[in-house]
Amino acid sequence: MLRLHPKVKTAGAVMNAFTQITMPMQQTGNNAPAIDLPALWSIFRRRFRIFVAAAIVTLALVTVITFQMTPKYTAEARVVLNARETQALDVSAIISGISPDAATVETEVQIIRSRSMAERVADELNLFEEPEFNPSVSGKKGFFSGLFPSQLSSEDNDRMMRSRVINRVLDAVEVERAGITHAISIRVESKSPSRAADIANAFAEQYLVDSLDKKFETYQIVSTYLSEAVTEHRVKLRIAEDAIETYRAENGLLSAEGSLLSEQQIADLQAQLIASEAELAERLAKLRDVNQRLAAGVSADAIADVLASPVISDLRAKQADLARRRADLESRYGPLHPSLDNLKSEEADLQGQVQAEIDRIVGRLESDVSVARERVGSIRSAINGLRSDLSTDNQALVRLRELEREADVSRKNYEALLARAQQAELFEDLAEADARIADRAAVPTSPSSPNKKLNLALGIILGGAMGGLMIVLAEIFDNGIRTAEDIERTLNTNLVALVPALTPEKLTGEITSPQDYLVEKPLSSFAESYRTLRTALTLGKEAGSGGRVIALTSALSGEGKSSSAMCLGRISALSGDKVLVIDCDVRRRMLSTKLMDDDAAPRGLAEVLRGDVPLRNAILKDDKSDLRILPVSEDRSGLGDLFGSGRFEALLSQLRTKFDLIILDTAPLTAVADTRMVVSLADKVVQFVKWKQTPVTVARTANKILGELDTELAGAVLSQVDMRAQAGYGYEGSYRYYAQHGKYYYD
């Protein structure tokens, strides 16, 4: 299985440029994502040309479109809703109107924006003949209409034309509530300023007309209903009253107050009984008083009725006159005068008359008592008789009262409906619309669209947004591996070196290859990258452990591993190590082609493994260093099992005793199966990835293959890197500041 060397990260830490590169989105201490603004700025600088191009093109398009647009004018009319209270089936309910709360105002807004309202406006202003709303009147036909002529009837075409015009009218009008007021703004946009004002005013006027039309329609409905209801309830009332009168006549219920006749008679007799009983009591009291006085010997003159009797008064006057005359005769002639006898006889007669009158008065009192008593008895008898008759009429009275209640209900309903009908007749004189026109639309003097300044400002903003979008898309579709973070994320390993690309201008004159440039420019960033790689590969090597075998491989060909094998070998040899580079790419021989004379006898790795050539005769010496190279000859015979027979492993064991570092230049992992056997024999493996060129999926596939082998992956190398462009990707680390570090290198 794949083994990561424990010192790899330490080596990366030594060279900060290779271990601290991160993405623009980083994790802060509290695990919250933080935006790396310098990294974003680097991306922007790197894609600046794309940004500028996209922004300029977008702004140019917006500018051209703006100046090609037809000017349009906006006119605004305003209506205000009238606030009125409503009552059911009252004049105010018929002529009043709406309660302008928020929901009602929004409802009125939708009414103004309705298709029916737009159709009324279109009919009033004859917008069906306006080219702006009906392009067909101009005679122009669309391309597709010529290819596919309509198969509809003229009526259907006319309906479709009207529908299209209404749609365009609705598109031109904007209706909304003015803030939190009861006002509604009607704005219309048109190519003609006068037409815009006319349409806005027409919408306001037609809204008022529609409001009145609905009121008159409501009046007609209510008036018809009330008229029919009044007639119906009049008939019901008449029937109810006739039923009452008929029932009364049939049951003898003739009282206008709604009670039985016998019941009224009983009430009258009860009143008479009370009066008669009072009279009887009074007369009994008088009679009892007279009898008591007479029994006690009280003079009858003390009785009130006696005193009140004119007869008694006249007799007492006569007695007084006789007494005066008798006294006069006695005083004049003495008590024995014969005339006194006559007077005494008259006095006795008068006294008898008085007593007879008193007896008559007492007898009259007794007679009055008897009469009063008989009267009371007679009234009581009559009442008892009527009560017996009343018990038979109670059921009839209950039904009568039911009929009267029904008649009362019918009467109240009839009177209420009659009053509403009379009130409804006032509608035509009192009706008014639910709103009024507060402001009529004036003819606009300047176009409302296009707003050139606003459009240009939006064009600048849109251009910036489009430029940013293009940068994002460029970053998304830039599928190559560019940074240490890409290496860690896709290959699950560390970046151990970043090798700058050598431009053709640098490989001129005596410098014809990267390994020559390394020797000629030992203080260059290119040479420094291989020193960094050597450091990462040699850290942790124990003394006396023998030479270390390093395999350089890649996913695809052309990723710089062969030239890197020579460069790493030379830099190590120049540092004093005994180094051998073995060309293990027996098919392409990229490293051997430039070193061997194809016309000479074959001597290389294959010949050594077969025993045809001694090892010392096959190894070549580098002409610019102490580096040794074991090439591959052009002879392709016997290459089928070159690395799987055990001979190659034995050769490596032999070479470990002679060299400090053995570098294996292998074929691509995804192309040649032999590479897996070669890599499995190495102490460490370095995977080369071409900067921005190697697809992520291919690099991940090669890395997966390495993970299945029993070897140690030292890390990955980004090769052929454009250092100035890489500085734009430099998220963290020294390569982000490549320009500042340039003084340390002599390229």
C-alpha positions in Angstrom: 0.0 0.0 0.0 1.0 3.7 -0.4 3.1 5.0 2.4 3.7 8.7 3.1 7.1 9.5 4.5 6.8 11.1 8.0 9.4 13.7 7.0 7.6 15.0 3.9 5.7 17.6 5.8 8.8 18.7 7.6 10.5 19.2 4.3 7.6 21.2 3.0 7.7 23.3 6.2 11.3 24.1 5.5 10.3 25.4 2.1 7.3 27.6 2.9 6.5 28.0 -0.8 5.4 24.4 -1.1 3.4 23.8 2.0 1.4 26.9 2.9 -0.5 27.5 -0.3 -4.3 27.5 0.4 -7.5 28.4 -1.3 -9.3 31.8 -1.0 -11.8 30.3 1.3 -10.0 29.4 4.5 -11.1 28.1 7.9 -10.6 30.4 10.8 -10.0 29.4 14.4 -13.7 29.1 15.1 -14.2 26.9 12.0 -16.1 29.7 10.3 -15.1 30.2 6.7 -13.2 33.4 6.0 -12.6 35.1 2.7 -9.0 35.6 1.7 -9.2 38.9 0.0 -5.6 38.9 -1.3 -6.3 35.6 -2.9 -9.4 37.0 -4.6 -7.4 39.9 -5.7 -4.9 37.6 -7.3 -7.6 35.8 -9.2 -8.9 39.1 -10.4 -5.5 40.2 -11.6 -5.0 36.9 -13.3 -8.3 37.1 -15.2 -8.2 40.9 -15.6 -8.3 40.7 -19.4 -11.3 38.5 -19.4 -13.0 40.8 -16.9 -12.3 43.9 -19.0 -13.4 42.3 -22.3 -16.7 41.0 -20.8 -17.4 44.4 -19.2 -16.7 46.4 -22.4 -18.8 44.1 -24.5 -21.7 44.2 -22.1 -21.5 48.0 -21.7 -21.4 48.3 -25.5 -24.4 46.1 -25.9 -26.4 48.1 -23.3 -25.3 51.4 -24.9 -26.4 50.3 -28.4 -29.7 48.9 -27.2 -30.4 52.0 -25.1 -29.8 54.4 -28.1 -31.8 52.1 -30.4 -34.9 52.0 -28.1 -37.9 54.1 -29.1 -38.6 56.9 -26.6 -41.7 56.4 -24.5 -43.7 58.9 -22.5 -45.5 58.4 -19.2 -48.6 60.2 -18.1 -50.2 59.9 -14.7 -53.8 60.4 -13.5 -55.0 60.0 -9.9 -58.3 59.1 -8.5 -59.3 59.3 -4.8 -61.8 56.8 -3.2 -64.7 58.3 -1.2 -65.1 56.9 2.3 -68.8 56.2 3.1 -70.6 54.1 5.6 -73.1 51.4 4.3 -76.3 50.1 5.8 -78.2 47.1 4.4 -81.3 48.0 2.3 -81.0 51.7 3.0 -80.5 54.6 0.7 -76.9 54.8 1.8 -76.5 51.2 1.0 -77.6 51.8 -2.6 -75.9 55.1 -3.4 -72.8 54.9 -1.1 -70.1 52.9 -1.6 -66.9 51.4 -0.5 -65.0 51.5 2.7 -61.5 52.3 1.5 -59.4 50.0 3.8 -56.2 48.4 2.4 -58.0 45.4 1.0 -60.7 47.5 -0.7 -58.2 49.8 -2.3 -56.2 46.9 -3.7 -59.5 45.5 -5.0 -60.3 48.8 -6.8 -56.7 48.7 -8.2 -57.4 45.3 -9.7 -60.7 46.6 -11.1 -59.0 49.4 -12.9 -56.4 47.0 -14.3 -59.0 44.5 -15.4 -59.4 43.4 -19.0 -63.0 44.8 -19.1 -61.7 48.2 -18.1 -59.0 48.1 -20.7 -61.5 47.1 -23.4 -63.7 50.0 -22.5 -60.8 52.4 -22.8 -59.7 50.8 -26.1 -63.2 51.2 -27.5 -63.5 54.8 -26.3 -60.2 55.9 -27.8 -60.4 53.5 -30.8 -57.0 52.0 -29.9 -57.8 49.1 -32.2 -56.8 51.4 -35.1 -53.6 52.5 -33.4 -50.4 50.9 -34.9 -48.8 51.1 -31.5 -51.3 48.7 -30.0 -52.4 46.9 -33.2 -49.4 46.6 -35.6 -51.6 44.8 -38.1 -53.2 48.1 -39.2 -49.8 49.3 -40.5 -49.9 46.4 -43.1 -46.8 44.8 -41.8 -46.9 41.0 -41.3 -44.6 38.8 -39.4 -42.3 36.3 -41.1 -44.0 33.3 -39.6 -47.5 34.6 -40.4 -46.5 34.6 -44.0 -45.3 31.1 -43.8 -48.2 29.8 -41.9 -51.4 31.7 -42.9 -54.2 31.7 -40.4 -57.0 29.2 -40.9 -59.4 30.9 -38.5 -62.6 32.7 -39.4 -62.8 36.4 -39.6 -64.8 36.5 -36.4 -62.1 34.5 -34.6 -59.4 36.7 -36.1 -61.2 39.8 -34.9 -61.5 38.4 -31.4 -57.8 37.5 -31.3 -56.9 41.0 -32.6 -59.0 42.6 -29.8 -57.4 40.3 -27.3 -53.9 41.3 -28.4 -54.7 45.0 -28.3 -56.2 44.7 -24.8 -53.0 42.8 -23.7 -50.9 45.6 -25.1 -53.0 48.2 -23.3 -52.7 46.4 -20.0 -48.9 46.1 -20.6 -48.8 49.9 -21.0 -50.8 50.8 -17.9 -49.5 50.6 -14.3 -52.0 51.0 -11.5 -51.0 51.2 -7.8 -52.0 52.6 -4.5 -50.3 55.9 -3.7 -48.6 55.1 -0.4 -51.1 54.4 2.5 -53.6 57.0 1.2 -57.0 56.4 -0.5 -55.6 57.6 -3.8 -54.8 55.4 -6.8 -52.2 56.3 -9.4 -52.8 55.4 -13.0 -49.6 55.6 -15.1 -49.6 54.9 -18.8 -46.6 54.6 -21.1 -46.9 55.3 -24.8 -44.8 56.4 -27.7 -47.1 59.4 -28.1 -47.1 61.9 -25.1 -50.7 63.0 -25.9 -51.9 59.4 -26.3 -50.4 58.5 -22.9 -52.3 61.3 -21.3 -55.5 60.4 -23.1 -55.3 56.8 -22.1 -54.6 57.6 -18.4 -57.5 60.0 -18.3 -59.7 57.5 -20.1 -59.0 54.8 -17.4 -59.9 57.3 -14.7 -63.1 58.3 -16.4 -64.2 54.8 -17.3 -63.6 53.7 -13.7 -66.0 56.4 -12.5 -68.5 55.5 -15.2 -68.2 51.8 -14.3 -68.8 52.7 -10.7 -72.0 54.5 -11.5 -73.1 51.8 -13.9 -72.7 49.2 -11.1 -74.7 51.5 -8.8 -77.6 51.8 -11.3 -77.5 48.1 -11.9 -77.7 47.5 -8.2 -80.6 50.0 -8.0 -82.5 48.2 -10.6 -82.0 44.9 -8.8 -83.0 46.4 -5.4 -85.9 48.3 -6.8 -87.3 45.3 -8.5 -86.9 43.2 -5.4 -88.5 45.9 -3.1 -91.5 46.3 -5.5 -92.1 42.6 -5.6 -91.6 42.2 -1.9 -94.0 45.1 -1.1 -96.7 43.6 -3.2 -96.2 40.2 -1.7 -96.3 41.4 1.9 -99.3 43.6 1.2 -101.3 40.5 0.1 -100.0 38.6 3.1 -101.1 41.4 5.4 -104.6 41.6 3.9 -105.1 37.8 4.1 -104.0 37.9 7.8 -106.3 40.7 8.7 -109.3 39.1 6.9 -108.6 35.9 8.8 -108.8 37.7 12.1 -112.1 39.4 11.3 -113.6 36.1 10.1 -112.5 34.3 13.2 -113.8 37.0 15.5 -117.2 36.8 13.8 -117.3 33.1 13.9 -116.4 32.9 17.6 -118.2 36.0 18.9 -114.9 37.8 19.5 -116.2 41.3 18.7 -114.0 43.4 21.0 -111.6 45.6 19.2 -109.2 45.1 22.0 -108.8 41.5 21.1 -110.5 40.0 24.1 -113.8 38.0 24.4 -117.1 39.9 24.9 -117.9 37.9 28.0 -114.5 38.7 29.4 -115.2 42.4 28.9 -118.7 42.0 30.6 -117.1 40.3 33.5 -114.6 43.1 33.8 -117.5 45.7 33.8 -119.5 43.7 36.4 -116.5 43.4 38.6 -116.2 47.2 38.6 -119.9 47.5 39.4 -119.6 44.8 42.1 -116.9 46.7 43.8 -118.9 50.0 43.7 -122.1 48.2 44.9 -120.3 46.5 47.8 -118.8 49.8 48.8 -122.3 51.4 48.7 -123.8 48.5 50.8 -121.1 48.8 53.3 -121.7 52.6 53.6 -125.4 52.1 54.1 -125.0 49.3 56.6 -122.8 51.6 58.5 -125.3 54.4 58.6 -128.1 52.0 59.6 -126.0 50.5 62.3 -125.1 54.0 63.6 -128.8 55.1 63.7 -130.0 52.0 65.5 -127.2 52.3 68.1 -128.1 55.9 68.8 -131.8 55.2 69.1 -131.1 52.3 71.4 -128.9 54.4 73.6 -131.7 57.1 73.9 -129.8 59.6 71.9 -132.0 62.3 70.4 -132.9 61.6 66.8 -131.8 65.1 66.0 -128.2 64.0 66.3 -128.6 61.7 63.4 -127.2 63.1 60.2 -130.0 62.0 57.9 -132.5 63.5 60.3 -130.7 66.7 60.4 -130.5 66.7 56.7 -134.3 66.1 56.2 -136.2 69.2 55.2 -139.4 67.8 56.6 -137.9 67.5 60.0 -136.5 70.9 59.7 -139.9 72.3 58.8 -141.6 70.5 61.7 -139.0 71.6 64.1 -139.6 75.2 63.0 -143.3 74.8 63.6 -142.6 73.3 67.0 -140.4 76.3 67.9 -143.1 78.7 66.8 -145.8 76.9 68.9 -143.4 76.9 71.9 -142.9 80.7 71.5 -146.6 81.2 71.2 -147.3 79.0 74.3 -144.7 80.8 76.3 -146.1 84.2 75.3 -149.7 83.1 76.3 -148.5 81.7 79.6 -146.7 84.9 80.4 -149.6 86.9 79.4 -152.6 84.8 80.6 -151.1 82.2 82.9 -150.8 78.4 82.5 -154.5 77.9 82.8 -155.6 79.9 79.8 -157.9 77.9 77.5 -155.8 78.8 74.5 -152.9 76.9 75.9 -154.8 73.7 75.5 -155.1 74.1 71.8 -151.4 74.9 71.5 -150.4 71.9 73.5 -152.6 69.8 71.2 -150.8 71.2 68.2 -147.4 70.6 69.8 -148.4 67.0 70.4 -149.5 66.6 66.8 -146.2 68.1 65.5 -144.2 65.8 67.8 -146.0 62.9 66.4 -145.3 64.1 62.9 -141.6 64.4 63.7 -141.5 60.9 65.2 -143.2 59.6 62.1 -140.7 61.3 59.9 -137.8 59.9 61.9 -139.3 56.4 61.6 -139.7 56.9 57.9 -136.0 58.0 57.6 -134.9 54.9 59.5 -137.1 52.7 57.4 -135.7 54.3 54.3 -132.1 53.5 55.5 -133.1 49.9 56.0 -134.7 49.8 52.6 -131.6 51.2 51.0 -129.5 48.5 52.7 -131.8 45.8 51.4 -131.7 47.2 47.9 -127.9 47.5 48.0 -127.6 43.9 49.2 -129.9 42.6 46.5 -127.9 44.5 43.9 -124.6 43.0 45.1 -126.2 39.6 45.0 -127.5 40.2 41.5 -124.1 41.3 40.2 -122.4 38.3 41.7 -124.9 36.0 40.1 -124.3 37.6 36.7 -120.5 37.3 37.1 -120.7 33.7 38.0 -122.9 33.1 35.0 -120.5 34.9 32.7 -117.5 33.0 34.1 -119.1 29.7 33.3 -119.6 30.9 29.7 -116.0 32.3 29.5 -114.3 28.9 30.1 -115.8 27.6 26.9 -114.2 30.5 24.8 -110.6 30.4 26.1 -109.4 28.1 23.2 -110.9 30.5 20.7 -109.0 33.4 22.3 -105.7 31.5 22.1 -106.1 31.0 18.3 -107.2 34.6 17.9 -104.1 35.9 19.5 -101.9 33.7 17.2 -103.7 35.2 14.2 -103.1 38.7 15.6 -99.4 38.0 16.1 -99.0 36.8 12.6 -100.8 39.8 11.3 -98.5 42.1 13.4 -95.4 40.5 11.8 -96.8 40.9 8.3 -97.7 44.5 9.1 -94.2 45.3 10.3 -92.5 43.6 7.3 -94.8 45.4 4.9 -94.2 48.8 6.5 -90.4 48.3 6.6 -90.3 47.3 2.9 -92.6 50.1 1.9 -90.3 52.6 3.7 -87.2 51.1 1.9 -89.0 51.2 -1.5 -89.9 54.9 -0.9 -86.2 55.6 0.0 -84.9 53.8 -3.1 -86.9 56.1 -5.3 -84.4 58.9 -4.3 -81.4 57.0 -5.8 -81.4 58.6 -9.3 -81.1 62.1 -7.8 -78.6 61.2 -5.1 -76.3 58.6 -6.8 -72.6 59.5 -7.2 -69.5 57.5 -8.0 -67.4 55.9 -5.3 -64.4 58.0 -6.3 -63.4 61.2 -7.9 -60.6 62.3 -10.2 -58.1 64.2 -8.1 -55.6 64.9 -10.9 -56.0 64.6 -14.6 -53.1 63.4 -16.6 -51.1 66.2 -18.3 -49.2 65.7 -21.6 -45.6 64.8 -20.6 -42.9 67.0 -22.0 -40.0 64.6 -21.8 -39.7 60.8 -22.4 -39.6 58.5 -19.4 -37.8 55.8 -21.1 -35.2 54.8 -22.0 -33.4 56.5 -19.0 -30.0 56.8 -20.7 -28.1 57.7 -17.6 -29.6 55.0 -15.6 -29.2 52.4 -18.4 -25.5 53.3 -18.8 -25.0 53.1 -15.0 -26.7 49.7 -15.0 -24.6 48.8 -18.0 -21.5 49.5 -16.0 -22.8 47.4 -13.1 -24.0 44.6 -15.4 -20.6 44.7 -17.2 -18.8 44.3 -13.9 -21.2 41.5 -13.0 -20.7 39.8 -16.4 -16.9 40.2 -16.0 -17.1 38.6 -12.6 -19.2 35.8 -14.0 -16.7 35.2 -16.7 -13.9 35.1 -14.1 -15.9 32.5 -12.2 -16.6 30.4 -15.3 -13.0 30.6 -16.3 -12.0 29.4 -12.9 -14.6 26.6 -12.9 -13.5 25.3 -16.4 -9.8 25.7 -15.6 -9.7 22.0 -14.7 -6.0 21.6 -14.3 -4.0 21.3 -11.1 -2.4 24.5 -10.1 -1.7 24.8 -6.4 -0.6 22.8 -3.4 -4.2 22.8 -2.2 -5.2 21.2 -5.5 -2.6 18.5 -4.9 -3.7 17.9 -1.4 -7.4 17.8 -2.3 -7.2 15.7 -5.4 -4.2 13.4 -4.8 -4.2 13.3 -1.0 -0.5 14.1 -0.8 1.8 17.1 -0.4 3.5 19.3 -3.0 7.2 18.7 -2.6 8.4 21.0 -5.4 7.2 23.5 -7.9 9.4 23.5 -11.1 9.3 26.7 -13.2 8.8 26.4 -16.9 11.7 27.4 -19.2 10.6 29.6 -22.1 12.2 29.1 -25.5 14.1 32.4 -25.0 16.0 30.8 -22.1 17.0 27.7 -24.0 19.2 29.4 -26.6 22.9 29.3 -27.5 24.8 26.9 -25.4 21.8 26.2 -23.2 19.8 23.6 -25.2 18.1 21.6 -22.4 16.7 22.1 -18.9 19.6 20.2 -17.4 22.1 22.6 -19.2 20.1 25.6 -17.9 20.4 24.2 -14.4 24.2 24.1 -14.7 24.5 27.4 -16.4 22.1 29.1 -14.0 22.8 27.5 -10.6 21.2 30.4 -8.7 18.0 30.5 -10.8 14.6 29.6 -9.4 14.6 26.6 -11.7 17.8 25.2 -10.0 16.4 26.1 -6.6 13.2 24.0 -7.3 15.3 20.9 -7.8 17.4 21.6 -4.7 14.0 21.8 -2.9 13.0 18.4 -4.4 16.4 16.9 -3.5 16.0 18.1 0.1 12.5 16.7 0.4 13.7 13.3 -0.9 16.9 13.0 1.1 15.7 14.1 4.5 15.6 11.3 7.0 18.2 9.1 5.2 20.1 7.0 7.7 23.9 6.8 7.4 25.1 3.4 6.1 21.7 2.4 4.8 22.8 2.2 1.2 21.7 4.1 -1.8 18.1 5.4 -2.0 16.0 4.5 -5.0 13.6 7.2 -6.2 11.0 6.6 -8.9 9.8 9.5 -11.0 6.4 8.9 -12.6 3.4 10.6 -14.0 -0.1 10.0 -15.3 0.6 11.0 -18.9 3.6 11.6 -21.1 5.1 15.0 -21.6 4.8 16.0 -17.9 8.5 16.7 -17.5 9.6 13.7 -15.5 12.5 12.7 -17.9 14.1 16.1 -18.0 13.4 16.3 -14.2 15.3 13.0 -13.7 18.3 14.5 -15.4 18.0 17.8 -13.5 17.5 16.1 -10.2 20.5 13.8 -11.0 22.7 16.7 -11.9 21.8 18.9 -8.9 22.4 15.9 -6.6 25.7 15.1 -8.3 26.8 18.7 -8.1 26.1 18.5 -4.4 28.5 15.7 -4.0 26.2 12.6 -4.2 26.9 9.6 -6.3 23.9 9.5 -8.5 22.7 7.1 -11.2 19.7 7.9 -13.5 18.1 4.8 -15.0 15.8 5.2 -18.1 13.0 2.8 -17.4 10.8 4.0 -20.2 11.8 1.3 -22.6 9.3 2.3 -25.2 9.8 6.0 -25.7 13.4 6.3 -24.5 13.0 10.1 -24.0 16.1 10.3 -21.8 18.3 7.9 -23.8 17.6 9.3 -27.2 19.7 12.4 -26.6 22.5 10.4 -24.9 23.2 7.4 -27.1 24.5 6.9 -30.6 21.9 4.8 -32.3 24.5 3.5 -34.7 26.7 2.0 -31.9 26.3 -1.5 -30.6 23.3 -1.8 -28.2 24.2 -1.4 -24.6 21.8 -0.4 -22.1 19.4 -1.6 -19.3 18.0 -4.5 -21.3 21.4 -5.7 -22.3 22.7 -5.5 -18.7 19.6 -7.4 -17.4 20.1 -10.1 -20.0 23.8 -10.3 -19.2 24.9 -9.3 -22.7 26.8 -6.2 -21.6 28.6 -5.6 -18.3 27.1 -2.9 -16.1 30.2 -0.7 -16.2 30.1 -0.7 -20.1 26.4 0.3 -20.2 26.6 3.3 -17.8 27.2 6.6 -19.3 28.8 9.7 -17.7 27.3 13.1 -17.8 29.6 15.5 -19.5 28.8 18.4 -17.2 28.7 16.6 -13.8 29.6 13.3 -12.1 26.1 12.0 -12.9 25.9 8.5 -14.3 23.1 7.4 -16.6 21.9 3.8 -17.5 20.1 4.3 -20.8 17.8 2.0 -22.8 19.1 1.0 -26.2 17.1 1.0 -29.4 17.0 -2.8 -29.5 13.4 -3.7 -28.5 13.9 -7.5 -28.4 13.3 -9.3 -25.1 11.5 -6.4 -23.4 8.3 -8.4 -22.5 9.3 -9.4 -19.0 12.2 -7.1 -18.4 11.2 -5.8 -14.9 9.2 -8.8 -13.7 11.9 -11.5 -13.7 13.7 -10.4 -10.5 16.8 -9.4 -12.4 15.9 -5.7 -12.2 15.4 -6.0 -8.4 18.8 -7.7 -8.1 20.4 -5.0 -10.2 19.0 -2.3 -7.9 20.3 -4.1 -4.9 23.8 -4.1 -6.5 23.5 -0.4 -7.4 22.5 0.6 -3.9 26.1 -0.3 -2.8 27.7 1.9 -5.4 25.5 5.0 -5.5 23.9 7.3 -3.0 20.9 8.1 -5.1 19.3 6.0 -7.9 16.7 7.8 -9.9 14.2 5.8 -12.0 12.7 7.6 -15.0 9.5 5.5 -15.6 6.9 5.5 -18.2 3.4 6.9 -17.5 1.4 4.9 -15.0 -1.8 4.9 -16.9 -0.1 3.8 -20.2 2.4 1.1 -19.3 1.9 -1.8 -16.9 5.7 -2.3 -16.4 5.8 1.0 -14.6 3.9 -0.5 -11.6 6.6 -3.1 -11.2 9.3 -0.6 -11.4 7.7 1.8 -8.9 7.1 -1.0 -6.4 10.8 -1.6 -6.2 11.6 2.1 -5.3 12.1 3.5 -1.8 10.1 6.6 -2.7 7.9 7.7 -5.6 7.4 11.2 -6.9 4.3 11.9 -9.0 4.8 14.6 -11.6 1.8 16.7 -12.6 2.0 19.3 -15.4 0.8 22.7 -14.2 -2.7 23.5 -15.4 -2.5 20.7 -18.1 -2.9 17.3 -16.4 -6.7 16.6 -15.9 -7.7 16.0 -12.4 -9.4 12.7 -13.1 -6.3 11.3 -14.8 -3.9 12.5 -12.1 -6.3 11.0 -9.5 -6.3 7.7 -11.4 -2.5 7.5 -11.4 -2.5 8.4 -7.7 -5.0 5.6 -7.0 -2.7 3.1 -8.8 0.2 4.2 -6.6 -2.0 3.7 -3.6 -2.4 0.1 -4.5 1.4 -0.5 -4.6 3.7 -1.3 -1.7 5.8 1.8 -1.9 6.1 5.2 -0.3 4.7 8.3 -2.1 7.1 11.2 -1.2 4.7 13.7 -2.8 3.9 15.4 -6.0 5.8 17.9 -8.2 4.1 20.6 -10.3 6.2 20.9 -13.4 6.4 23.5 -16.2 4.9 26.2 -14.0 4.5 29.8 -15.2 5.8 31.4 -12.1 4.4 34.9 -12.7 1.0 33.4 -13.5 1.4 31.1 -10.5 1.8 34.1 -8.3 -1.8 34.9 -9.2 -2.8 31.6 -7.7 -0.5 32.0 -4.8 -3.0 31.7 -1.9 -0.4 31.5 0.9 3.2 30.8 0.8 6.3 32.2 -0.8 5.2 31.7 -4.4 2.5 34.2 -3.8 5.3 36.8 -3.4 7.4 35.5 -6.3 7.9 39.1 -7.6 9.3 40.1 -4.3 11.6 37.1 -4.1 13.0 37.6 -7.6 16.0 39.4 -6.3 17.1 36.0 -4.7 17.2 34.3 -8.1 19.3 34.9 -11.2 17.3 33.6 -14.1 
